[in-house]
């Protein structure tokens, strides 16, 4: 759908979504309160200072938030310099190593 078509349905593209996203994805992006998820993530890391958290552990700690939403917000915190790779790895539920992230 084009942005013009989307605006006909009352859904305007949001900075957290692409103009090519579905109408429901655009509505979901508009409903996100900037900073709310990031604040919850930072609080979770403060509670686990010694151990850090993998993305799977973070998503479990913040359930029922959607896992990809949590990972995207964690990525923003990493780019902002608030998180870092601890150098440690822990296996995911699927047995693959995941980075253990910690506060800077």
C-alpha positions as CSV (number, residue, x, y, z in Angstrom):
1,X,0.0,0.0,0.0
2,X,1.2,3.5,-0.7
3,X,1.4,6.1,2.0
4,X,-1.4,8.0,0.3
5,X,-3.6,4.9,0.4
6,X,-2.7,4.4,4.1
7,X,-3.7,7.9,5.0
8,X,-7.1,7.3,3.3
9,X,-7.7,4.7,6.1
10,X,-6.6,7.1,8.8
11,X,-3.2,5.4,9.4
12,X,-0.2,7.7,8.9
13,X,3.3,6.2,8.7
14,X,5.2,6.4,11.9
15,X,9.0,6.7,12.4
16,X,9.0,3.2,14.0
17,X,7.5,1.7,10.9
18,X,8.0,1.7,7.1
19,X,5.5,3.1,4.7
20,X,5.3,-0.3,3.1
21,X,4.2,-2.0,6.4
22,X,0.7,-3.4,6.8
23,X,-1.9,-1.2,8.3
24,X,-1.9,-3.2,11.5
25,X,1.9,-2.8,11.8
26,X,1.6,0.9,11.4
27,X,-1.1,1.0,14.0
28,X,1.1,-1.0,16.4
29,X,4.0,1.4,15.8
30,X,1.9,4.4,16.6
31,X,0.8,2.8,19.8
32,X,4.3,2.4,21.1
33,X,5.2,5.0,23.7
34,X,8.8,6.1,22.9
35,X,11.1,5.2,25.8
36,X,8.7,3.0,27.7
37,X,10.2,-0.3,26.5
38,X,13.7,1.1,26.9
39,X,13.0,2.1,30.5
40,X,11.7,-1.4,31.3
41,X,14.8,-2.9,29.7
42,X,17.2,-0.7,31.7
43,X,15.4,-1.7,34.9
44,X,15.8,-5.4,34.0
45,X,19.5,-4.9,33.5
46,X,19.8,-3.0,36.8
47,X,18.3,-6.0,38.5
48,X,20.8,-8.4,36.9
49,X,24.0,-6.3,37.2
50,X,26.3,-9.2,37.9
51,X,25.0,-11.7,35.4
52,X,23.7,-9.6,32.4
53,X,21.0,-10.9,30.1
54,X,20.8,-12.5,26.7
55,X,18.0,-11.4,24.4
56,X,16.0,-14.6,25.2
57,X,16.4,-13.9,29.0
58,X,15.4,-10.3,28.5
59,X,12.3,-11.2,26.5
60,X,11.3,-13.7,29.2
61,X,11.8,-11.1,32.0
62,X,9.6,-8.6,30.1
63,X,6.9,-11.0,29.0
64,X,4.2,-10.4,27.7
65,X,6.1,-7.8,25.6
66,X,6.8,-9.2,22.1
67,X,10.3,-10.6,21.8
68,X,11.2,-8.7,18.6
69,X,10.0,-5.5,20.2
70,X,12.3,-6.1,23.1
71,X,15.3,-6.9,20.9
72,X,14.8,-3.8,18.8
73,X,14.6,-1.6,21.9
74,X,17.7,-3.3,23.3
75,X,19.5,-2.5,20.0
76,X,18.6,1.2,20.4
77,X,20.1,1.1,23.9
78,X,23.3,-0.5,22.5
79,X,23.6,2.2,19.8
80,X,23.1,4.9,22.4
81,X,26.0,3.4,24.4
82,X,24.0,2.3,27.4
83,X,24.6,-1.4,26.9
84,X,27.7,-3.4,25.9
85,X,28.7,-6.9,25.0
86,X,30.1,-8.5,28.2
87,X,32.2,-10.9,26.2
88,X,30.3,-13.9,27.7
89,X,27.8,-16.2,25.9
90,X,25.0,-18.4,27.1
91,X,23.0,-20.9,25.1
92,X,19.5,-20.0,23.9
93,X,16.6,-22.4,24.3
94,X,17.5,-23.5,20.8
95,X,21.1,-24.3,21.9
96,X,22.8,-21.4,20.1
97,X,25.1,-19.1,21.9
98,X,23.7,-15.7,22.6
99,X,25.6,-12.5,23.7
100,X,25.2,-11.6,27.3
101,X,24.6,-7.9,27.4
102,X,25.4,-5.7,30.4
103,X,25.0,-2.0,31.3
104,X,28.0,0.2,30.5
